Amino acid sequence: MIAIDITPSMIEKAQMEASRVGVLNNSILQGKGNLAGKIGEEIAVRSFGAEIIDSYSYDVMMRGQRVEIKTKRRTVTPRPDYEVSIARTSVHQALDADTYLFISLTMDGDIPVKGWVCGEMPVSEYFDRARLIRKGEKDYRNNFICQTDMYNMPISQLYPVDLPMFNTQMTMW
């Protein structure tokens, strides 16, 4: 995992973009996750040189690939046994994406304080390897009751993302 410092300028830019987006179709959090999603995009831009595309099917171009970024808010630092998730209602969105990039944000209330690049997985592999948890089921790993059908995978099963040489605000963990 790669730790990323969240700067005030990243938060400011993400807040402007998040307010522009509004509530997306099939949004589990009814738009309340927009800031986290936009911070995830900022992390990709500033840390990996990604270009924001913001199409329906993917968020950025990175290393010549169409990348859909999945950002999860957490109250604690993620561990390798923690999971990443993709809602079943979001599966159609990545039809044109090549790869998922999974980012976690450590939050202090509603404020992101640290970013974590957890890893990546080709779209073509993710659903074959992920575990489906149905709406209303309890996830035995963390006792969370699923709000919607989710495809989950432990962070430890993701592919590591190459560390760019130009960013000095990163530390490997």
N, C-alpha and C positions, 0 to 999 in steps of 0.2 A: 504494500500500500504506500501511497505517496501522500504526505501531509502538505497542505497548501494553506498559507496564511490568507485570510479574508481581509481585504483592505477596505477602508471607508469608501474609496472611489468605486470599488467593485459593487458594494452594497448600493451606492447611489445610482449607478448605471442600471443595475438589476431592478431597483425599485421603479425607475422610470419605465423600463420595458415591461415589467410585470403589470403595472397599472394599465398599460396600453392593451394588453392581451385580453383582459376580462375573464369570464368563465368559459372554459373550453367544454365541448361536448364530452360526456362520459367522465368529467372531472370528479374524482372521489372526494376531494376536499373543497369542491365548489369554488375554485379559484384561489383558495388560501395557500396552495402550494406553488403558486406562480413565482413568488420571490425565490424560493429554493431552486426551482427549475432554471430561472435566469441566472442565478449565482453559478449553477452547474455549467451553464454555457460560458459565463465569464471565465471560469476556471479553465475550460478547454481552450478558449481564445488566448488568455494570458500565459498559460503554462505550456501549451502544445502548438501554438500558432494556428489554431483552427480558425476557419472563416464561418461566421454565422450565416446560415441559409434560411433557417426558420420556415421550412416548407411543412406541409402537412405530414410528410412521411419521414423526415429526419431534420435534425437541428443544425448540424455543422458539417463542413467538409474538413477532414483531418487526415493527413498522410495519404491523400488521394482517395479516401473512402468516405461514403455517406454515413454519418454517425448519428444515431438517435441517443441522446443523453438521458439517462434515468437517474434522478437525484432523489435521495431519501434523507429526510430530516431525522436526527437522532438526538437523544439527550446525553449520550456517552460516546466515547471514542469507539469506533467500530473495531471488531476483532475478526480474525479469519473465520470463526465459526458462525458469525452473524450472517444474515442472508440479505440478498438483493431481491427485488420483486418487480414483476411486470403484471399489471392488471390485465385480465383476459379482454376487457373492453378496449385496451390499447393495442392489442396485437395487430389489428389491421393498419395501424398508423405506420408501422415500420416495414411495410411491404417493399418499399424502394430503398430501404436502408441496408447497408452492408454489415454494420456492427453496432452493438450497444456498448456505450461507455457508462459505467456505473460509478456514481459519485455519492458520497455521504457528507452531510453537513452536521457538525456538532453545534447545537443551538443553545443559546441562553434565552429562554422564553421564545420570542419571535425573531431574535437576532442571531444570524449565523456568525460563529466565532472561529471556526476552523473547517477547512474542507479536506476531504480524503478521497483520492482517486483510488477506488477499490479494485478496478480491473476492467477488462472488456471481454466480450464474447460475440463471435459472429452470429447474426440473426439466424442463419441457417442451422446453427448448433444449439442455440439456447433452449428452444422448446423441446428438443429431443432429450436434453439433459436435466431440465428443470422439473421440479415437483409441483404438481397442481394441488392447491388447497382451495376447496370450494367455499363459497359464501356461507357464513354461519358456522363453519368448522373451526375448532380450536387448533392453532398451530402448536403442536406438542413441544417445539423447541423453545418457545417464549410465552406460551399461554395466551397469545393474541387471538381474538376472535376475528376472523376475516370478514371485512365489510363487503367484499366482492370476490369473485373467483380470481386467484392470483397464481402466477407461476414463480416459484421461489427457487433460489440456488445459493448455497453457501459461498461467501466471498472467496474462500480458499480454492474453489473450483474455477474461478475466473482466470483468464490469461492476464499476466502483468502487462502494464502499459510501459513502453520504453520511456525512460527518463530523459527529457530534453536537456541539452547541455547549457542552454542560454538562460534558464530561470534560476535565480539565486534564492528565491523564497520557498524552496521545497526542501523537504527532508524525507529520506526513505524511512519506512517504519517496518 
